[in-house]
Amino acid sequence: MKLAEAIRKRIKFYLKEKNMNVWKLCKMSGIPCSTISTFMSGKTELVKLDTLLHICEGFGITLGEFFTDSTFDTAEQDN
């Protein structure tokens, strides 16, 4: 699995776990909805680490918690 796909999968996991939608995540993280929506739809393959940090803050988790998943053990670099 490509890294971007793994990150999308993990964001979807936390959206479901926290009973949130993308709009609420945008409000809680302070990240523009266009940024999150573009990444989640696959139109953008890259997400900055500081953007991901704000997304984690929106979920109320740390970056460490976000990346603590076996999905990332086999993630491949995006080309």
N, C-alpha and C positions, 0 to 999 in steps of 0.2 A: 504494500500500500504506500502511496506517495505521502509525503509529510503533510501537504496541504489537505489531503483527504482525511488523514488521521486527526488533524486539528478540527476540521469540520465535524467529524464524527464525535469528537469529544465535546465540542460546543453543543451539538444536538443532544448529547447525553445530559449535559447540565441544564439545558433549556427544559428538558422533560423532568429531570429530577427536582429542579427548583420551581416547576410549574410556571415557567415564564415563556413569553414569546419574544421575537426579535425586537419589537418596539420597546417592550419593558427593559430588555437588556440594554438597549441604546440609552434609555433614560437613566438606568442605574450605573452604567459605565461611563457615560459622558462621551461616548464615541458616536459620531454621526451614523444614522441608520443607513445611509448610502454606503458607507464604508463596510459595515457588517453585512448588509444585503449583497453587495458586490462580491465579497469574499465567499459568503455562504452559497451563492448561486454558481460559483465557479468561474465567474467572469474575471476575477483576479486570483492568481495562484499564490501570491505572497501576502503575508500579514506581518507587520513590524512587531518586534518583541514588546515594545512599549504599548502598542495597541492591544496585544494579547494580555499584558499585565492589567490594563484597564478593564478588559472583558472579565478577567478573573476577579477583579475587585467588584465588578457588577454582580457576579455570582456569589461573592462573599467567600472566595477561596484564594489560596496562594497559587503561584505558578508551579510550585512543587506538587501541590495536589492535582493540578491540571495535568501535569505530565506523568503522574504516577498511574500509569495504565499500560498494560502489556501491548496495546496498539502501537506505542512508540518504540517498543523493543525491536521491531522489524521494519519501521518506517524507512522509506528510501528518499533520497534527495530528489527534489523536483528539478526538471531540466528547463 
